[in-house]
Amino acid sequence: MSDNPVFDRIREEVTGNDIVLFMKGTPVFPQCGFSNACVQVLTYLNVPFKGINVLEDNEIREGIKQFSDWPTIPQLYVKGEFVGGCDIVREMFEQGELREYLAQKGIEAAAAE
Amino acid sequence: MAMSATDIEKLIKAALPDATIDIRDLAGDGDHYAANVISAAFKGKTRVQQHQLVYAALKGGMGTELHALALQTSAPTE
């Protein structure tokens, strides 16, 4: 399967940034409830992340779905690894797994209250 | 375009015959559902892999006809 040219751009983003959220809208102005939920989780954990607005880049919007073999947006990447969409991020967060996962990856999240 | 709860259930059952499926229509528009799927096929798989099995069962419907499916998956507890 010939490599989709946009994959290189995606690889650069997910390996060049610790945490990348492919989302609809921006962290300041999320334009989708699910994207917003992920932004809220990352903000609560107080970890720096790069938001990539797929609404402004249709090539990335379609390419990321093939790249991850995941049909929807948002998509969370940590240290180049696909973590999941909104359901998984929320479930991991609610079960305290996300903080642990980030710590394993050498990313310190805010202390739990 | 939308999918009915029965369409979703049928597609998942076709791919995961042992699955028990609980679907809730979140918005009444045929586009936003929550589903809890339990199947032995999920055993030993990561959440991502489990969800990918369900998305594959929906044969490309996820993200096209179906806008949102809040998914929870698990293997049956022995």
N, CA and C atoms of all chains as a GROMACS GRO file, in nm:
protein
  573
    1MET      N    1   0.087  -0.116   0.000
    1MET     CA    2   0.000   0.000   0.000
    1MET      C    3   0.092   0.122   0.000
    2SER      N    4   0.076   0.206  -0.108
    2SER     CA    5   0.170   0.320  -0.114
    2SER      C    6   0.135   0.413   0.001
    3ASP      N    7   0.241   0.472   0.053
    3ASP     CA    8   0.222   0.554   0.172
    3ASP      C    9   0.151   0.682   0.133
    4ASN      N   10   0.050   0.718   0.202
    4ASN     CA   11  -0.023   0.842   0.180
    4ASN      C   12   0.073   0.958   0.210
    5PRO      N   13   0.090   1.052   0.114
    5PRO     CA   14   0.188   1.161   0.136
    5PRO      C   15   0.164   1.238   0.266
    6VAL      N   16   0.038   1.244   0.309
    6VAL     CA   17   0.011   1.324   0.430
    6VAL      C   18   0.063   1.250   0.554
    7PHE      N   19   0.092   1.120   0.540
    7PHE     CA   20   0.142   1.045   0.656
    7PHE      C   21   0.273   1.105   0.709
    8ASP      N   22   0.356   1.152   0.616
    8ASP     CA   23   0.484   1.210   0.662
    8ASP      C   24   0.457   1.332   0.750
    9ARG      N   25   0.362   1.412   0.706
    9ARG     CA   26   0.330   1.533   0.785
    9ARG      C   27   0.278   1.492   0.922
   10ILE      N   28   0.193   1.387   0.921
   10ILE     CA   29   0.135   1.341   1.048
   10ILE      C   30   0.245   1.287   1.139
   11ARG      N   31   0.334   1.206   1.079
   11ARG     CA   32   0.444   1.149   1.160
   11ARG      C   33   0.525   1.261   1.225
   12GLU      N   34   0.551   1.365   1.147
   12GLU     CA   35   0.629   1.478   1.200
   12GLU      C   36   0.561   1.539   1.322
   13GLU      N   37   0.430   1.557   1.310
   13GLU     CA   38   0.355   1.619   1.420
   13GLU      C   39   0.356   1.529   1.544
   14VAL      N   40   0.328   1.400   1.525
   14VAL     CA   41   0.311   1.314   1.644
   14VAL      C   42   0.445   1.277   1.707
   15THR      N   43   0.554   1.287   1.628
   15THR     CA   44   0.685   1.256   1.689
   15THR      C   45   0.753   1.386   1.734
   16GLY      N   46   0.711   1.498   1.675
   16GLY     CA   47   0.775   1.625   1.712
   16GLY      C   48   0.713   1.691   1.833
   17ASN      N   49   0.599   1.641   1.876
   17ASN     CA   50   0.532   1.699   1.993
   17ASN      C   51   0.493   1.587   2.091
   18ASP      N   52   0.513   1.610   2.220
   18ASP     CA   53   0.480   1.505   2.317
   18ASP      C   54   0.334   1.463   2.307
   19ILE      N   55   0.245   1.566   2.313
   19ILE     CA   56   0.102   1.535   2.311
   19ILE      C   57   0.038   1.612   2.195
   20VAL      N   58  -0.033   1.539   2.110
   20VAL     CA   59  -0.100   1.604   1.997
   20VAL      C   60  -0.247   1.562   1.997
   21LEU      N   61  -0.334   1.662   1.987
   21LEU     CA   62  -0.477   1.631   1.978
   21LEU      C   63  -0.528   1.676   1.842
   22PHE      N   64  -0.559   1.581   1.758
   22PHE     CA   65  -0.622   1.614   1.629
   22PHE      C   66  -0.769   1.639   1.662
   23MET      N   67  -0.816   1.759   1.636
   23MET     CA   68  -0.948   1.798   1.686
   23MET      C   69  -1.020   1.887   1.586
   24LYS      N   70  -1.148   1.910   1.616
   24LYS     CA   71  -1.225   2.006   1.537
   24LYS      C   72  -1.227   2.137   1.614
   25GLY      N   73  -1.167   2.238   1.553
   25GLY     CA   74  -1.154   2.367   1.621
   25GLY      C   75  -1.018   2.375   1.686
   26THR      N   76  -1.004   2.468   1.779
   26THR     CA   77  -0.876   2.487   1.847
   26THR      C   78  -0.898   2.470   1.996
   27PRO      N   79  -0.789   2.450   2.074
   27PRO     CA   80  -0.808   2.436   2.218
   27PRO      C   81  -0.885   2.553   2.279
   28VAL      N   82  -0.864   2.672   2.224
   28VAL     CA   83  -0.935   2.789   2.279
   28VAL      C   84  -1.079   2.792   2.229
   29PHE      N   85  -1.098   2.750   2.102
   29PHE     CA   86  -1.235   2.748   2.046
   29PHE      C   87  -1.267   2.611   1.987
   30PRO      N   88  -1.288   2.510   2.073
   30PRO     CA   89  -1.326   2.380   2.018
   30PRO      C   90  -1.460   2.391   1.946
   31GLN      N   91  -1.475   2.320   1.836
   31GLN     CA   92  -1.601   2.332   1.759
   31GLN      C   93  -1.674   2.199   1.754
   32CYS      N   94  -1.652   2.118   1.859
   32CYS     CA   95  -1.722   1.988   1.862
   32CYS      C   96  -1.716   1.943   2.007
   33GLY      N   97  -1.827   1.890   2.054
   33GLY     CA   98  -1.837   1.850   2.196
   33GLY      C   99  -1.732   1.749   2.237
   34PHE      N  100  -1.706   1.656   2.145
   34PHE     CA  101  -1.609   1.550   2.179
   34PHE      C  102  -1.468   1.608   2.184
   35SER      N  103  -1.437   1.695   2.088
   35SER     CA  104  -1.306   1.760   2.089
   35SER      C  105  -1.291   1.842   2.217
   36ASN      N  106  -1.397   1.911   2.252
   36ASN     CA  107  -1.393   1.995   2.373
   36ASN      C  108  -1.370   1.909   2.497
   37ALA      N  109  -1.434   1.791   2.502
   37ALA     CA  110  -1.417   1.703   2.619
   37ALA      C  111  -1.270   1.666   2.636
   38CYS      N  112  -1.204   1.637   2.524
   38CYS     CA  113  -1.062   1.600   2.532
   38CYS      C  114  -0.978   1.719   2.577
   39VAL      N  115  -1.011   1.836   2.525
   39VAL     CA  116  -0.938   1.957   2.566
   39VAL      C  117  -0.953   1.978   2.717
   40GLN      N  118  -1.076   1.956   2.766
   40GLN     CA  119  -1.101   1.975   2.910
   40GLN      C  120  -1.015   1.879   2.992
   41VAL      N  121  -1.006   1.754   2.948
   41VAL     CA  122  -0.927   1.654   3.022
   41VAL      C  123  -0.781   1.696   3.028
   42LEU      N  124  -0.727   1.733   2.912
   42LEU     CA  125  -0.584   1.771   2.907
   42LEU      C  126  -0.558   1.899   2.986
   43THR      N  127  -0.655   1.989   2.983
   43THR     CA  128  -0.640   2.115   3.058
   43THR      C  129  -0.644   2.086   3.207
   44TYR      N  130  -0.736   1.999   3.248
   44TYR     CA  131  -0.747   1.963   3.391
   44TYR      C  132  -0.616   1.900   3.439
   45LEU      N  133  -0.559   1.814   3.354
   45LEU     CA  134  -0.433   1.747   3.390
   45LEU      C  135  -0.315   1.843   3.379
   46ASN      N  136  -0.343   1.960   3.321
   46ASN     CA  137  -0.243   2.067   3.310
   46ASN      C  138  -0.116   2.021   3.238
   47VAL      N  139  -0.138   1.952   3.126
   47VAL     CA  140  -0.023   1.908   3.044
   47VAL      C  141  -0.025   1.987   2.913
   48PRO      N  142   0.093   2.032   2.868
   48PRO     CA  143   0.098   2.106   2.741
   48PRO      C  144   0.066   2.013   2.625
   49PHE      N  145  -0.012   2.060   2.531
   49PHE     CA  146  -0.041   1.975   2.414
   49PHE      C  147  -0.060   2.064   2.292
   50LYS      N  148  -0.042   2.002   2.174
   50LYS     CA  149  -0.063   2.076   2.050
   50LYS      C  150  -0.197   2.035   1.991
   51GLY      N  151  -0.283   2.133   1.968
   51GLY     CA  152  -0.412   2.106   1.905
   51GLY      C  153  -0.398   2.128   1.755
   52ILE      N  154  -0.438   2.029   1.677
   52ILE     CA  155  -0.434   2.045   1.531
   52ILE      C  156  -0.578   2.048   1.480
   53ASN      N  157  -0.616   2.160   1.422
   53ASN     CA  158  -0.754   2.180   1.378
   53ASN      C  159  -0.776   2.116   1.241
   54VAL      N  160  -0.839   2.000   1.242
   54VAL     CA  161  -0.858   1.929   1.114
   54VAL      C  162  -0.959   2.000   1.024
   55LEU      N  163  -1.036   2.091   1.082
   55LEU     CA  164  -1.133   2.163   0.998
   55LEU      C  165  -1.063   2.257   0.901
   56GLU      N  166  -0.936   2.290   0.935
   56GLU     CA  167  -0.860   2.381   0.848
   56GLU      C  168  -0.771   2.304   0.751
   57ASP      N  169  -0.773   2.172   0.759
   57ASP     CA  170  -0.680   2.095   0.675
   57ASP      C  171  -0.744   1.961   0.641
   58ASN      N  172  -0.816   1.959   0.529
   58ASN     CA  173  -0.892   1.839   0.496
   58ASN      C  174  -0.804   1.718   0.469
   59GLU      N  175  -0.682   1.746   0.422
   59GLU     CA  176  -0.588   1.635   0.394
   59GLU      C  177  -0.556   1.563   0.524
   60ILE      N  178  -0.529   1.642   0.629
   60ILE     CA  179  -0.499   1.584   0.760
   60ILE      C  180  -0.626   1.516   0.815
   61ARG      N  181  -0.740   1.582   0.797
   61ARG     CA  182  -0.867   1.532   0.851
   61ARG      C  183  -0.895   1.390   0.800
   62GLU      N  184  -0.870   1.366   0.673
   62GLU     CA  185  -0.894   1.231   0.619
   62GLU      C  186  -0.772   1.142   0.640
   63GLY      N  187  -0.655   1.202   0.626
   63GLY     CA  188  -0.531   1.122   0.639
   63GLY      C  189  -0.515   1.062   0.777
   64ILE      N  190  -0.552   1.138   0.881
   64ILE     CA  191  -0.532   1.087   1.019
   64ILE      C  192  -0.621   0.964   1.045
   65LYS      N  193  -0.735   0.960   0.978
   65LYS     CA  194  -0.825   0.844   0.999
   65LYS      C  195  -0.762   0.718   0.944
   66GLN      N  196  -0.695   0.732   0.829
   66GLN     CA  197  -0.626   0.614   0.772
   66GLN      C  198  -0.502   0.582   0.855
   67PHE      N  199  -0.430   0.687   0.891
   67PHE     CA  200  -0.303   0.670   0.965
   67PHE      C  201  -0.326   0.591   1.094
   68SER      N  202  -0.435   0.624   1.164
   68SER     CA  203  -0.463   0.560   1.293
   68SER      C  204  -0.556   0.440   1.280
   69ASP      N  205  -0.612   0.423   1.158
   69ASP     CA  206  -0.720   0.323   1.141
   69ASP      C  207  -0.829   0.350   1.244
   70TRP      N  208  -0.872   0.477   1.246
   70TRP     CA  209  -0.973   0.522   1.344
   70TRP      C  210  -1.063   0.620   1.270
   71PRO      N  211  -1.195   0.596   1.270
   71PRO     CA  212  -1.283   0.669   1.178
   71PRO      C  213  -1.328   0.807   1.223
   72THR      N  214  -1.296   0.846   1.346
   72THR     CA  215  -1.352   0.974   1.391
   72THR      C  216  -1.246   1.067   1.447
   73ILE      N  217  -1.290   1.189   1.465
   73ILE     CA  218  -1.208   1.294   1.528
   73ILE      C  219  -1.282   1.331   1.655
   74PRO      N  220  -1.220   1.355   1.770
   74PRO     CA  221  -1.079   1.380   1.791
   74PRO      C  222  -0.996   1.252   1.805
   75GLN      N  223  -0.866   1.270   1.792
   75GLN     CA  224  -0.771   1.161   1.814
   75GLN      C  225  -0.654   1.213   1.897
   76LEU      N  226  -0.619   1.137   2.002
   76LEU     CA  227  -0.511   1.181   2.090
   76LEU      C  228  -0.387   1.096   2.067
   77TYR      N  229  -0.274   1.162   2.050
   77TYR     CA  230  -0.143   1.097   2.039
   77TYR      C  231  -0.054   1.142   2.153
   78VAL      N  232   0.017   1.045   2.214
   78VAL     CA  233   0.115   1.078   2.319
   78VAL      C  234   0.247   1.012   2.280
   79LYS      N  235   0.350   1.092   2.266
   79LYS     CA  236   0.483   1.042   2.228
   79LYS      C  237   0.473   0.950   2.105
   80GLY      N  238   0.400   0.996   2.007
   80GLY     CA  239   0.393   0.924   1.881
   80GLY      C  240   0.300   0.804   1.882
   81GLU      N  241   0.233   0.779   1.996
   81GLU     CA  242   0.146   0.661   2.006
   81GLU      C  243  -0.001   0.704   2.009
   82PHE      N  244  -0.082   0.632   1.930
   82PHE     CA  245  -0.225   0.663   1.929
   82PHE      C  246  -0.288   0.613   2.057
   83VAL      N  247  -0.352   0.703   2.134
   83VAL     CA  248  -0.415   0.667   2.261
   83VAL      C  249  -0.561   0.632   2.241
   84GLY      N  250  -0.629   0.712   2.159
   84GLY     CA  251  -0.770   0.683   2.134
   84GLY      C  252  -0.848   0.808   2.100
   85GLY      N  253  -0.980   0.787   2.088
   85GLY     CA  254  -1.070   0.899   2.064
   85GLY      C  255  -1.127   0.947   2.197
   86CYS      N  256  -1.235   1.019   2.188
   86CYS     CA  257  -1.291   1.083   2.309
   86CYS      C  258  -1.335   0.979   2.413
   87ASP      N  259  -1.400   0.873   2.368
   87ASP     CA  260  -1.450   0.773   2.465
   87ASP      C  261  -1.336   0.717   2.549
   88ILE      N  262  -1.229   0.679   2.478
   88ILE     CA  263  -1.118   0.613   2.547
   88ILE      C  264  -1.045   0.712   2.638
   89VAL      N  265  -1.024   0.834   2.588
   89VAL     CA  266  -0.955   0.934   2.670
   89VAL      C  267  -1.036   0.960   2.797
   90ARG      N  268  -1.168   0.973   2.780
   90ARG     CA  269  -1.253   1.003   2.896
   90ARG      C  270  -1.253   0.884   2.994
   91GLU      N  271  -1.264   0.761   2.938
   91GLU     CA  272  -1.269   0.642   3.023
   91GLU      C  273  -1.137   0.627   3.100
   92MET      N  274  -1.025   0.646   3.030
   92MET     CA  275  -0.893   0.636   3.095
   92MET      C  276  -0.881   0.742   3.204
   93PHE      N  277  -0.929   0.864   3.173
   93PHE     CA  278  -0.920   0.973   3.270
   93PHE      C  279  -1.003   0.940   3.393
   94GLU      N  280  -1.126   0.896   3.371
   94GLU     CA  281  -1.215   0.869   3.484
   94GLU      C  282  -1.161   0.755   3.572
   95GLN      N  283  -1.086   0.664   3.512
   95GLN     CA  284  -1.035   0.550   3.590
   95GLN      C  285  -0.892   0.574   3.638
   96GLY      N  286  -0.844   0.702   3.621
   96GLY     CA  287  -0.711   0.737   3.671
   96GLY      C  288  -0.598   0.678   3.588
   97GLU      N  289  -0.634   0.613   3.476
   97GLU     CA  290  -0.529   0.548   3.396
   97GLU      C  291  -0.451   0.647   3.314
   98LEU      N  292  -0.515   0.761   3.276
   98LEU     CA  293  -0.450   0.855   3.185
   98LEU      C  294  -0.330   0.919   3.252
   99ARG      N  295  -0.348   0.956   3.380
   99ARG     CA  296  -0.239   1.019   3.456
   99ARG      C  297  -0.121   0.922   3.463
  100GLU      N  298  -0.152   0.795   3.489
  100GLU     CA  299  -0.049   0.692   3.502
  100GLU      C  300   0.023   0.672   3.368
  101TYR      N  301  -0.058   0.668   3.261
  101TYR     CA  302  -0.006   0.648   3.125
  101TYR      C  303   0.090   0.761   3.090
  102LEU      N  304   0.050   0.882   3.121
  102LEU     CA  305   0.136   0.998   3.092
  102LEU      C  306   0.265   0.989   3.172
  103ALA      N  307   0.252   0.949   3.299
  103ALA     CA  308   0.371   0.938   3.385
  103ALA      C  309   0.468   0.835   3.328
  104GLN      N  310   0.412   0.723   3.280
  104GLN     CA  311   0.497   0.620   3.219
  104GLN      C  312   0.572   0.676   3.098
  105LYS      N  313   0.508   0.773   3.031
  105LYS     CA  314   0.570   0.831   2.912
  105LYS      C  315   0.659   0.950   2.949
  106GLY      N  316   0.674   0.970   3.081
  106GLY     CA  317   0.763   1.077   3.126
  106GLY      C  318   0.699   1.214   3.122
  107ILE      N  319   0.564   1.216   3.122
  107ILE     CA  320   0.493   1.344   3.119
  107ILE      C  321   0.419   1.360   3.252
  108GLU      N  322   0.451   1.469   3.323
  108GLU     CA  323   0.393   1.484   3.455
  108GLU      C  324   0.262   1.560   3.447
  109ALA      N  325   0.156   1.501   3.498
  109ALA     CA  326   0.025   1.568   3.498
  109ALA      C  327   0.007   1.635   3.634
  110ALA      N  328  -0.091   1.724   3.639
  110ALA     CA  329  -0.118   1.796   3.763
  110ALA      C  330  -0.157   1.694   3.870
  111ALA      N  331  -0.123   1.727   3.995
  111ALA     CA  332  -0.155   1.634   4.104
  111ALA      C  333  -0.307   1.624   4.118
  112ALA      N  334  -0.354   1.505   4.155
  112ALA     CA  335  -0.500   1.488   4.173
  112ALA      C  336  -0.543   1.566   4.297
  113GLU      N  337  -0.664   1.624   4.291
  113GLU     CA  338  -0.711   1.697   4.410
  113GLU      C  339  -0.761   1.598   4.516
  114MET      N  340  -2.859   1.140   0.637
  114MET     CA  341  -2.836   0.993   0.643
  114MET      C  342  -2.819   0.958   0.791
  115ALA      N  343  -2.865   0.844   0.826
  115ALA     CA  344  -2.856   0.806   0.967
  115ALA      C  345  -2.860   0.654   0.976
  116MET      N  346  -2.840   0.607   1.092
  116MET     CA  347  -2.848   0.461   1.114
  116MET      C  348  -2.947   0.438   1.228
  117SER      N  349  -3.024   0.332   1.220
  117SER     CA  350  -3.115   0.303   1.332
  117SER      C  351  -3.041   0.213   1.432
  118ALA      N  352  -3.093   0.211   1.553
  118ALA     CA  353  -3.031   0.129   1.658
  118ALA      C  354  -3.030  -0.017   1.613
  119THR      N  355  -3.137  -0.059   1.544
  119THR     CA  356  -3.141  -0.200   1.502
  119THR      C  357  -3.037  -0.227   1.393
  120ASP      N  358  -3.015  -0.127   1.305
  120ASP     CA  359  -2.909  -0.145   1.203
  120ASP      C  360  -2.776  -0.170   1.272
  121ILE      N  361  -2.747  -0.085   1.370
  121ILE     CA  362  -2.618  -0.093   1.441
  121ILE      C  363  -2.606  -0.229   1.509
  122GLU      N  364  -2.715  -0.267   1.577
  122GLU     CA  365  -2.710  -0.394   1.651
  122GLU      C  366  -2.688  -0.511   1.555
  123LYS      N  367  -2.760  -0.507   1.442
  123LYS     CA  368  -2.748  -0.617   1.344
  123LYS      C  369  -2.605  -0.628   1.292
  124LEU      N  370  -2.546  -0.514   1.258
  124LEU     CA  371  -2.409  -0.514   1.203
  124LEU      C  372  -2.311  -0.566   1.306
  125ILE      N  373  -2.325  -0.523   1.430
  125ILE     CA  374  -2.230  -0.568   1.533
  125ILE      C  375  -2.248  -0.717   1.558
  126LYS      N  376  -2.376  -0.761   1.564
  126LYS     CA  377  -2.403  -0.904   1.587
  126LYS      C  378  -2.346  -0.989   1.473
  127ALA      N  379  -2.354  -0.937   1.351
  127ALA     CA  380  -2.303  -1.014   1.236
  127ALA      C  381  -2.153  -1.038   1.252
  128ALA      N  382  -2.084  -0.938   1.307
  128ALA     CA  383  -1.937  -0.952   1.321
  128ALA      C  384  -1.900  -1.018   1.453
  129LEU      N  385  -1.982  -0.991   1.557
  129LEU     CA  386  -1.951  -1.047   1.690
  129LEU      C  387  -2.076  -1.121   1.741
  130PRO      N  388  -2.098  -1.242   1.691
  130PRO     CA  389  -2.224  -1.313   1.719
  130PRO      C  390  -2.253  -1.331   1.869
  131ASP      N  391  -2.148  -1.335   1.952
  131ASP     CA  392  -2.173  -1.361   2.095
  131ASP      C  393  -2.198  -1.231   2.172
  132ALA      N  394  -2.193  -1.119   2.099
  132ALA     CA  395  -2.196  -0.989   2.170
  132ALA      C  396  -2.331  -0.962   2.235
  133THR      N  397  -2.323  -0.906   2.358
  133THR     CA  398  -2.447  -0.847   2.414
  133THR      C  399  -2.430  -0.696   2.395
  134ILE      N  400  -2.535  -0.636   2.343
  134ILE     CA  401  -2.527  -0.497   2.298
  134ILE      C  402  -2.639  -0.416   2.363
  135ASP      N  403  -2.601  -0.303   2.424
  135ASP     CA  404  -2.703  -0.215   2.483
  135ASP      C  405  -2.684  -0.080   2.415
  136ILE      N  406  -2.781  -0.043   2.333
  136ILE     CA  407  -2.768   0.083   2.257
  136ILE      C  408  -2.867   0.187   2.310
  137ARG      N  409  -2.819   0.306   2.332
  137ARG     CA  410  -2.910   0.415   2.375
  137ARG      C  411  -2.902   0.526   2.270
  138ASP      N  412  -3.018   0.572   2.227
  138ASP     CA  413  -3.024   0.682   2.130
  138ASP      C  414  -3.012   0.812   2.208
  139LEU      N  415  -2.902   0.886   2.186
  139LEU     CA  416  -2.875   1.004   2.268
  139LEU      C  417  -2.953   1.127   2.223
  140ALA      N  418  -2.983   1.132   2.093
  140ALA     CA  419  -3.042   1.259   2.047
  140ALA      C  420  -3.170   1.238   1.966
  141GLY      N  421  -3.206   1.113   1.940
  141GLY     CA  422  -3.330   1.088   1.864
  141GLY      C  423  -3.317   1.126   1.717
  142ASP      N  424  -3.193   1.150   1.671
  142ASP     CA  425  -3.177   1.191   1.530
  142ASP      C  426  -3.110   1.082   1.447
  143GLY      N  427  -3.093   0.965   1.507
  143GLY     CA  428  -3.032   0.855   1.431
  143GLY      C  429  -2.885   0.877   1.405
  144ASP      N  430  -2.827   0.972   1.474
  144ASP     CA  431  -2.687   1.007   1.446
  144ASP      C  432  -2.599   1.002   1.570
  145HIS      N  433  -2.661   0.998   1.686
  145HIS     CA  434  -2.584   1.005   1.812
  145HIS      C  435  -2.632   0.895   1.905
  146TYR      N  436  -2.548   0.795   1.921
  146TYR     CA  437  -2.585   0.683   2.008
  146TYR      C  438  -2.475   0.660   2.111
  147ALA      N  439  -2.514   0.589   2.216
  147ALA     CA  440  -2.415   0.533   2.310
  147ALA      C  441  -2.437   0.382   2.305
  148ALA      N  442  -2.329   0.308   2.307
  148ALA     CA  443  -2.346   0.161   2.303
  148ALA      C  444  -2.247   0.095   2.396
  149ASN      N  445  -2.299  -0.005   2.467
  149ASN     CA  446  -2.212  -0.084   2.554
  149ASN      C  447  -2.210  -0.224   2.492
  150VAL      N  448  -2.092  -0.269   2.452
  150VAL     CA  449  -2.080  -0.398   2.382
  150VAL      C  450  -1.990  -0.491   2.464
  151ILE      N  451  -2.042  -0.609   2.491
  151ILE     CA  452  -1.964  -0.709   2.566
  151ILE      C  453  -1.945  -0.830   2.475
  152SER      N  454  -1.820  -0.869   2.456
  152SER     CA  455  -1.795  -0.986   2.369
  152SER      C  456  -1.664  -1.051   2.408
  153ALA      N  457  -1.660  -1.181   2.391
  153ALA     CA  458  -1.536  -1.255   2.424
  153ALA      C  459  -1.425  -1.218   2.327
  154ALA      N  460  -1.465  -1.166   2.212
  154ALA     CA  461  -1.364  -1.128   2.111
  154ALA      C  462  -1.274  -1.017   2.162
  155PHE      N  463  -1.319  -0.945   2.266
  155PHE     CA  464  -1.239  -0.833   2.317
  155PHE      C  465  -1.130  -0.878   2.414
  156LYS      N  466  -1.141  -1.005   2.456
  156LYS     CA  467  -1.049  -1.054   2.557
  156LYS      C  468  -0.904  -1.030   2.516
  157GLY      N  469  -0.821  -0.973   2.604
  157GLY     CA  470  -0.678  -0.954   2.578
  157GLY      C  471  -0.648  -0.843   2.480
  158LYS      N  472  -0.751  -0.769   2.439
  158LYS     CA  473  -0.726  -0.661   2.343
  158LYS      C  474  -0.727  -0.526   2.414
  159THR      N  475  -0.654  -0.430   2.358
  159THR     CA  476  -0.656  -0.295   2.417
  159THR      C  477  -0.792  -0.233   2.384
  160ARG      N  478  -0.823  -0.123   2.452
  160ARG     CA  479  -0.950  -0.053   2.423
  160ARG      C  480  -0.952  -0.011   2.276
  161VAL      N  481  -0.840   0.040   2.227
  161VAL     CA  482  -0.837   0.086   2.088
  161VAL      C  483  -0.874  -0.030   1.996
  162GLN      N  484  -0.812  -0.146   2.021
  162GLN     CA  485  -0.839  -0.262   1.935
  162GLN      C  486  -0.984  -0.306   1.947
  163GLN      N  487  -1.038  -0.300   2.071
  163GLN     CA  488  -1.178  -0.340   2.090
  163GLN      C  489  -1.270  -0.248   2.008
  164HIS      N  490  -1.246  -0.118   2.021
  164HIS     CA  491  -1.333  -0.024   1.949
  164HIS      C  492  -1.316  -0.042   1.798
  165GLN      N  493  -1.192  -0.071   1.755
  165GLN     CA  494  -1.169  -0.089   1.611
  165GLN      C  495  -1.249  -0.208   1.558
  166LEU      N  496  -1.265  -0.311   1.644
  166LEU     CA  497  -1.346  -0.427   1.601
  166LEU      C  498  -1.491  -0.383   1.575
  167VAL      N  499  -1.542  -0.299   1.664
  167VAL     CA  500  -1.681  -0.253   1.648
  167VAL      C  501  -1.692  -0.163   1.525
  168TYR      N  502  -1.595  -0.075   1.506
  168TYR     CA  503  -1.600   0.014   1.388
  168TYR      C  504  -1.594  -0.068   1.259
  169ALA      N  505  -1.512  -0.174   1.263
  169ALA     CA  506  -1.503  -0.257   1.142
  169ALA      C  507  -1.638  -0.324   1.114
  170ALA      N  508  -1.705  -0.363   1.222
  170ALA     CA  509  -1.838  -0.428   1.208
  170ALA      C  510  -1.936  -0.333   1.142
  171LEU      N  511  -1.918  -0.204   1.164
  171LEU     CA  512  -2.013  -0.106   1.109
  171LEU      C  513  -1.982  -0.072   0.964
  172LYS      N  514  -1.886  -0.140   0.909
  172LYS     CA  515  -1.856  -0.135   0.765
  172LYS      C  516  -1.852   0.008   0.710
  173GLY      N  517  -1.772   0.090   0.771
  173GLY     CA  518  -1.753   0.225   0.717
  173GLY      C  519  -1.863   0.321   0.756
  174GLY      N  520  -1.965   0.272   0.829
  174GLY     CA  521  -2.075   0.360   0.868
  174GLY      C  522  -2.032   0.460   0.974
  175MET      N  523  -1.931   0.422   1.053
  175MET     CA  524  -1.887   0.509   1.163
  175MET      C  525  -1.814   0.630   1.107
  176GLY      N  526  -1.863   0.747   1.141
  176GLY     CA  527  -1.799   0.869   1.093
  176GLY      C  528  -1.860   0.915   0.961
  177THR      N  529  -1.945   0.834   0.902
  177THR     CA  530  -2.014   0.875   0.778
  177THR      C  531  -2.164   0.882   0.809
  178GLU      N  532  -2.237   0.768   0.793
  178GLU     CA  533  -2.380   0.776   0.829
  178GLU      C  534  -2.398   0.805   0.978
  179LEU      N  535  -2.305   0.751   1.055
  179LEU     CA  536  -2.319   0.762   1.201
  179LEU      C  537  -2.219   0.865   1.252
  180HIS      N  538  -2.273   0.977   1.305
  180HIS     CA  539  -2.181   1.083   1.347
  180HIS      C  540  -2.114   1.050   1.479
  181ALA      N  541  -2.194   1.000   1.574
  181ALA     CA  542  -2.134   0.979   1.706
  181ALA      C  543  -2.183   0.848   1.767
  182LEU      N  544  -2.088   0.769   1.815
  182LEU     CA  545  -2.121   0.647   1.888
  182LEU      C  546  -2.031   0.642   2.010
  183ALA      N  547  -2.089   0.680   2.125
  183ALA     CA  548  -2.010   0.677   2.248
  183ALA      C  549  -2.000   0.530   2.287
  184LEU      N  550  -1.881   0.477   2.277
  184LEU     CA  551  -1.864   0.332   2.285
  184LEU      C  552  -1.799   0.288   2.416
  185GLN      N  553  -1.856   0.183   2.474
  185GLN     CA  554  -1.792   0.118   2.589
  185GLN      C  555  -1.785  -0.030   2.556
  186THR      N  556  -1.666  -0.086   2.566
  186THR     CA  557  -1.652  -0.227   2.531
  186THR      C  558  -1.587  -0.302   2.647
  187SER      N  559  -1.620  -0.429   2.659
  187SER     CA  560  -1.554  -0.512   2.761
  187SER      C  561  -1.574  -0.658   2.726
  188ALA      N  562  -1.484  -0.738   2.781
  188ALA     CA  563  -1.498  -0.884   2.765
  188ALA      C  564  -1.589  -0.932   2.878
  189PRO      N  565  -1.660  -1.040   2.858
  189PRO     CA  566  -1.748  -1.091   2.965
  189PRO      C  567  -1.664  -1.130   3.086
  190THR      N  568  -1.713  -1.100   3.206
  190THR     CA  569  -1.637  -1.141   3.326
  190THR      C  570  -1.670  -1.287   3.350
  191GLU      N  571  -1.561  -1.367   3.375
  191GLU     CA  572  -1.587  -1.512   3.390
  191GLU      C  573  -1.660  -1.541   3.521
   0.00000   0.00000   0.00000
